[in-house]
Amino acid sequence: MKQKLIRTLRVITALLLLGWTGSALADPRIALVIGNSAYGSVTALDNPANDSRLISKKLEKMGFDVRLLTDSNQIEMKRAIAQFGRDLRQGGEETVGLFFYAGHGVQSFGSNYLLPVDVSLSDPADLDLMAVEARSILHQMASARNKTNIVILDACRNNPFEDLADMDDNGLAEMKAPTGTFLAYATNPGGVALDGEAGNSPFTQSLASHIEEPGMPIEQLFKAVRVDVLSQTRGLQTPWDTSSLTREFSFSPQQTPVPSFETEDLAWSAIKDSEDPVQIMLFLRAFPDSRHANPARERLQQVMSNSFAETRTDPEPAPEAPQVAAVQDPPSEPPEVNDTERLMFDLAASDNTINAYQTYLDSYPGGAFADQASERVAALELEAQTVTRKAEAQAEPATAQPGEVVTLNGRLTFGNDRIRGKTIAELVRGSPHYPPIEGLPEGLWKDQSCSGCHQWTPEALCTQAQTYAANPSSESIEKAHPYGGDFKANLRSWAQGGCLE
């Protein structure tokens, strides 16, 4: 049974962390993206600058700290590559490094070169003086000794120096990369890639379309790109990759979908009979002030108790009574902790929020970990209060204090300029200024009616406001609100005055 407890804890914790934190990623991610189109002495290209901007936006969404260069000369490219290496070295071994280049690229005597926009070449012997050797990027990555590096080269458009002796090789040569590196080319070694006619190259367009797919391993991602490009170019271009990675990598982690509930009543109706503890915890996360919160906590405890009960066979024998009654020092740890209680506390610790610890304390007010949970609640409240005080010190001064009488239909005199001068009744029919759930995509809340996010009848709103009045130190600061903390302060004053109309 202990092994099942450990497995269940790991699975639920992983799901909760992914579902509650969205794209939060454990390892630092650093990227250098270069796109060169506006060449002066060789053939200009239409799409590399567009390609680099497209990939930069995608990588930023995937958690990368991106530096973007477009139409760069040799000095700018070399300085950026050197800084990229310094950033990787400072990031540490867990940092993921990525280099993307779109533009002209050539090979000479087995070495690959990326061409800056100011390249001018009359003799092949000058190539290493006028261009940027691709191997220099690999050297910078190797010096950082980080475990995961990715190099993507959409740089085989054509050979701008095919009339020069010893420069008649097409495409790029295959490179040997340090362990822990994934190398991707827009086409096979010696092949030519198409620049594209729709604003982006076929290779970059396909890469951008697949990079956000949750949980797709990088190897599978570039297989999908290869299939797309072969189809689009009718077999003329075959993307190529080689890997020495030693760990799994996905640009976008697999995520547990968070239910998009219109109201908390619908949310509760959807999960009240659920056997899935993740969905119940997500409900408590989304609606900590709900009138269904206590039944949800009871349901969660029941579900987890049932889960562990399935693994029990014969009851454990009771310990034998001591033969001699003697005064002993109290044990340093509780002699026995209920499996369900331990799991609930471990879940609270993994989430590390006031609401999570409070959920544990509500279920086990005298539990074995109650003191630890209470200490974390106090610490998190103090931290939140400190942040709130700093924010209030920088905020626009209010024209009135939150202790003044507030009514449902009276004009608010306290708060920021988004709520001051409006009534509570008007605001609950308006659109939220902040996501009602942290990390919720804008499409699900921006320009929507707040009444669609909450059951904001006057009665239900008063019940919510009374919660703030009863426990202002935690409830008003623990969770983001569609109108921010100033609106909660007004709701608290409204409840203290009796929820007058």
Sequence and secondary structure as in RCSB ss.txt:
>XXXX:A:sequence
MKQKLIRTLRVITALLLLGWTGSALADPRIALVIGNSAYGSVTALDNPANDSRLISKKLEKMGFDVRLLTDSNQI
EMKRAIAQFGRDLRQGGEETVGLFFYAGHGVQSFGSNYLLPVDVSLSDPADLDLMAVEARSILHQMASARNKTNI
VILDACRNNPFEDLADMDDNGLAEMKAPTGTFLAYATNPGGVALDGEAGNSPFTQSLASHIEEPGMPIEQLFKAV
RVDVLSQTRGLQTPWDTSSLTREFSFSPQQTPVPSFETEDLAWSAIKDSEDPVQIMLFLRAFPDSRHANPARERL
QQVMSNSFAETRTDPEPAPEAPQVAAVQDPPSEPPEVNDTERLMFDLAASDNTINAYQTYLDSYPGGAFADQASE
RVAALELEAQTVTRKAEAQAEPATAQPGEVVTLNGRLTFGNDRIRGKTIAELVRGSPHYPPIEGLPEGLWKDQSC
SGCHQWTPEALCTQAQTYAANPSSESIEKAHPYGGDFKANLRSWAQGGCLE
>XXXX:A:secstr
 HHHHHHHHHHHHHHHHHHHHTT  SS EEEEEEE    SSS   SSHHHHHHHHHHHHHHTT EEEEEES  HH
HHHHHHHHHHHHHHHH TT EEEEEEES EEEETTEEEE  TT   SSGGGHHHHSEETHHHHHHHHHHT SEEE
EEEE  S  TTTTSTT    S       TTEEEEESS TT      SSSS HHHHHHHHHTTSTT BHHHHHHHH
HHHHHHHTTTS   EEEE   S  BSS         SSHHHHHHHHTT   HHHHHHHHHH TT TTHHHHHHHH
HHHHHHHHHTT  S        SS       SS S   HHHHHHHHHHHHH  HHHHHHHHHH TT TTHHHHHH
HHHHHHHHHHHHHHHHHHHS   SS TTS   SSS   SS TTTTTS HHHHTTS  SS SSTT  GGGTTTS G
GGTS   HHHHHHHHHHHHH TTTHHHHS  TT HHHHHHHHHHHHTT   
